Amino acid sequence: MIPHSTTHTSRRRSRRVAALAAAGALVALAATAVKPQATATAADATTSDDPVVVAAGDISTRTRLGGNLLTSAVVLSLHPDAVLTMGDNQYPDGSLEDFTTYYAPTWGQFKSITHPSPGHHEYRADNSASGYFRYFGAAATPRNPDCGSACSGYYSWDIGKWHMVALNTNGDDCGEVACDAASAQVAWLKADLAATSQPCVAAYFADPRWSSGLKHGSNPSLGPIWDALYDAHADLVLNGHEHVYERFAKQDPSGQAADQGIRQITVGTGGNGELYELGTPIANSQVRANDSRGVLRLALHDGSYSWGFEPVVGDTFRDSGADTCNAKV
């Protein structure tokens, strides 16, 4: 069976306008803050029609006036075509009530352009993440939109010249939705990657395979996912879970630097105020920060991409750069 995917066309512009038009309440709350400006790089000059994506994990706690408000103001200022979430969207347990009360007034204003992925906090209220799947609906599980309590939560979609893959690692070594080498998720991933003809590929999910953080650290159980992505010459992996920002050089699934490897960027800074301690940098870690909340801005071009970490008002860390996509054989 050919894997399900959705394609962004010219509709993304009208959807973006609709999402921003719904943001009046947030604009009023954030009116006293100076909006951050997007980090410009040479790759951004390709064409104004190239899509801009904003991504972060670890977003909303039980408040509408905390880090979730500050980071949503940054998202608003960047005018994205799409928003990605890398798990732990709503603390502490991803209940539907908390999503409706706290996530919806802040990051929920971008719901129509959000392509989410779940983390382990979504599975704390119950082992089916029902609050998460009920809040996001078909956007969280387009492969089986009527899944009820047995939602897979992994899917793919296209934007511009990029193939995007949302995976479900759900914490605790994929205890609720398996991600081992023999799992249905990894089998689907391999088939999905084989079916795409897009020149660039990015995957995003909660748990980082590699981390210099002391709270969670690296997670070897994600090896089969990395194996499948590397074999398909994927370009970029985005993660949350560890409440830090960390960018790695391109590397292979064994953690060796590789010119045609995958670049991992962890952005667990989406609003949860508790940032975690960093330890000694592990191999291939290029940039790390645990003193700023913010989001990652990605400009996705035909054969290349650029990134910029955009902090909330009052925080100062920034990171930016650009790279080309791997050759697809």
N, C-alpha and C positions, 0 to 999 in steps of 0.2 A: 504494500500500500504506500502510495506517495504521501510523505508527511504533510500535514496541514501547515500552511503559512498564509499570512496576509500581507498585502503590498500597499505601501503608502504611495498615493498619486497626488494630483493637484489638490485633492481634498484636504491634505494636511494643513494647508494655509488657512482654509476656512475653519477647520477644527481648532487651530491654534487661536484664531481670533475669538471664537466662541468661548474657549477656555479662559482667555484673558478678560473677556467681557464679564465673566462671572466672578471676577476677583475684587469687586468694589469694596467689600468689607475688609479684606486684607490690606488693600491700598490705604484705606483710612487708618488702620492700626499701625501701618509701617510708614506713614507719611512723614514722621519726624526723622527718619533715618536717611542717610545719604546712600543711594543705591550704588552697589559696586559696579564697576565696568568690566566687560569681558576682556580677557587677556588676548591680545592680538598676536598672531604668529604669521610667518610667511605663507604657510599652507592655507590660511584662511582666505587668501586673496584669489583662490581659484575661481570661484563664481558665487554670487550671492544666493543662487538657487540651491547650493549644496546644503543638506540638512544639518541642523544643530540639535544635538541630543544632550540632555542633562541627566546625571546619574548620581545616586547616593544610596547608602543603606543606613539602617539604624536611625529611624526618623522621629517618630512621634511618641511622646509620653503623655501622661494624663494631665495635660495643660494645653490651652490654646494660645498662651502668651509666652512660651519658652523658646527653646532652640528650634522647634518645628516652625514657629512663626518666623524666626529670623532666617532660616534656610529657605523657606518658601518665598520670602521677599527676594532672595538672591535668584531663585528660579524665575520668578516673575520678571526680574530685570534682564534676564538673558534671552527671553522670547523664544523658547525652544520649540522645535517641531515635534519632539517626543520626549517623554520623561521615563527613565528606567529606575526601578527600585531593586536593591540587592538585599532583600530580606529584613526582618525585624522592623516592619513598617509601623506597627503600633504596639507599644509596651503597655502593660507587662505581659499580656497573654493573647493579644489579637482578637479580643471579643468584638462582636458586631456593634455592641453599644459603645465601646471605646473608639472604634473606627468612626462611627457616626458623630460622636461627641467631640473628638479631639483631632483626628486625622482630617476629617471632611472640611472643617473651616480653614485649614492651612494648606496642606498638600492636596487635599481633595479638590481644590479649585482646578487642578490639572488632570483630574480623573479621566476626562475624555481623550487625553493624549498619553496616558500612563500605560506602560507595559510592565507589570509588576512581577517580582519573584518573591517567594516566601522564605522566611527564616525559621529558626527554632521557636521564637516567641509566638509566632502564629499558631503553633501546635500546642501551646500550653493550656489553653482553655479546654480543648479536646484534641484527640489525636487525629482529627480530620481537618483541622484548620478551617472550620465552618464559617467563623466570623470573617476571615480573610476572603474566602471564596464567595460568600454571600455579598460582601461589600463591593468587590471588584467585578463580580459576575463573570461573563464570558471572556472579558479581557484577561483574566487570570488563568483561564484554562480553555482557550479557543478550540483545542482538539476534542474536548468533550464538555461542551458548555452546559449540558443538562446532567452533570455527574452527581449532583447531590452531595453525598458524604464520601465519595470515593474518587476525588479529583486528583489527577496526576500532577497538574501544576507546571508542566514543562511544555514548551511550544516554540515556534519560530515565526519570524516575520521579516519582511524586507523594507528597507528605507534607502532611497537613493541607490547607490551601487554596493550597498552593504547587506549582508545576511546576518540577522541578529537571532541569537538562541538564548532563551530564558530557561534555566534549569532549576530543579527543586532539590536542594541539598539538605534542607530542613533540620540541620544540627544533629548532634549525637550520632555521627557517622551514618547519616541518611537512614535513621531508624524508622521513619514512617513511610517514606517513599524511597526505595532502594536505589543506590547508585554504584553498586559493585559491578565488576566486569560482566557478570551473568545477568544483570538486571534488565528489565524492560526499558528503563530510562536510557541506559547506555546503548542498547540495541537500537532504540529509536533515534538517538543522537547520531550514531554512525550512518543510518539510512538517510537522515535529514541532511547531514553534511555531504553525503554522496550525491544527493539530488539537486543541490543548489549550483547555479552557474554564476553566482555573484563573485566579483573579483576580490572582495574583502569580507572577512568573517569575524564577528565578535560574539562572545558568550558572556553571560552574566548570571550570577547566583550568589547565595549568601556567603558560604564558607570559603575562605582563601586556602588554596593548596600551600602557599608559602607565606610566612609571616615572621617578622621580627618582634611581634608583640608578646608580652609576658602573660596576658590573660588567657589566650587560646593557643597561639603559636601555629605552626604549620600542621596541615592535616593530610597525612599520607593516604587516607581512605578515598581521597578525591583523585588518586592516580589514574583510575580507568577513564574518568572524564577527560583529564589532561592527555592521556594516550590517544583518545579518539580525536580530540581537537588538534593535536600536533600532527597526527597522521593525515588530517585534512588540510594542513597548512593554515590553520586559523591564525589570526593576527593579534587578537586582544581578548583578555579576560578581565572582567570587572567584578569585584567582591565587596562585601561589607563584613559584618560579624565582629571583627576586631575593630574597636573604636579608635582608629588611627587613620592617617593617610600614609600610604606607602606605595612607591612606584618601583618596579623591578625592570632590569634590562631583559631583553629577549632571552629565553632559556627553553631547554627541552624538558620533557617530563621527569628526568632524573635530576634536574636542577643545575645542569651544565649550561653555560653561556652558549648561545647558538644564533648565528646570523639570521636564520630562517625560523627562529623560535617564536614563542608566544610572550607578549608583554602583559604582565599582570599589574593592575592598579587596584589597590584596596582603598575604598572610600567609605569607611564606617563612621562618617562624621556628619550624618544628615540631620542632626538635631538633638539626639539624646545627649544631655549635658555631661555625662560621665565619659571622659576620654581616658583611654587605658595607657598603662606604662609601656614604654618600648625597652627592649633589651639590646644586647649586642647585635648589630646588623648581621643578618645572615647573607649567604652568598648571593650576589647579583642584585641586592637591594641598593637602589641608587639614591632615593630621596625618601625621607621619613619625617613625620610631624605628628605630634599629639597635643598641640596647643591651640588648634583652630578648628571650629566647626565650619562646614561649607559643603559645596557640591562640585562635581567634575563636569566641565563643559567640554563636549567633543564636537568638532567639526568634521564631518564624514565626507571625504572627497572620493573621486574615482581613482583608486589606487593608492590613496594616502589618507592620513588623518592628523589632526592636531588636538592637543588637550590643554586645558587650563584649570587649575584648582582655584575656585572662587570662594573666598571666605565671607562669613557674615560680618555685618557692621561691628566694629570693635576688635575683631580678630585680624591678624596681619599676614599669616603664612600664605604664600602663593607658590605655584609650580606651573610650568608650561613647557611645551615642546611639540615636536612633530616627527612623523615617521612615515615610511612607505609600507604598503601591504606586502606580504610574502608572495612569491611567485606560486601560482596554483598549477600543479602538474596534471 
